[in-house]
Amino acid sequence: MSMMMMTLVLLAFTFAILGFAAVLGYYLNKAFPGKSSVEVDTPEEALNRKI
């Protein structure tokens, strides 16, 4: 395998891993929005929150 081909394979794997991490991070941010540690949801707020 030539050096150029190995570089392209390495770049493809890196892009795939970073893309997967970005998609996973996006959906985790949607599911668990960051809030201040002082704020606490009441049970009603927790049930009405959109995910």
C-alpha positions in Angstrom: 0.0 0.0 0.0 1.4 3.3 -1.0 2.0 6.1 1.5 -0.7 8.3 -0.2 -3.3 5.5 0.2 -2.4 4.9 3.9 -2.8 8.7 4.5 -6.2 8.7 2.8 -7.3 5.7 4.9 -6.1 7.4 8.1 -8.0 10.6 7.1 -11.2 8.7 6.4 -11.1 6.9 9.7 -10.4 10.2 11.5 -13.3 11.9 9.7 -15.6 9.0 10.5 -14.7 9.0 14.2 -15.0 12.8 14.6 -18.3 12.8 12.7 -19.8 10.1 14.9 -18.6 12.0 18.0 -20.3 15.2 16.7 -23.6 13.5 16.0 -23.5 11.7 19.4 -22.7 15.0 21.1 -25.5 16.8 19.3 -28.1 14.2 20.4 -26.8 14.0 24.0 -27.0 17.8 24.2 -30.6 17.6 23.0 -31.5 14.9 25.5 -29.7 16.4 28.5 -29.6 20.2 28.2 -27.0 21.8 30.4 -28.5 23.7 33.3 -27.1 25.4 36.4 -26.5 22.9 39.2 -28.6 25.2 41.4 -31.7 24.8 39.2 -33.8 21.8 39.9 -36.8 20.7 37.8 -40.0 20.1 39.6 -41.7 16.9 38.6 -44.2 18.8 36.4 -41.3 20.6 34.6 -39.5 17.3 34.0 -42.6 15.8 32.5 -43.3 18.8 30.2 -39.7 19.2 28.9 -39.2 18.4 25.3 -36.4 16.0 24.4 
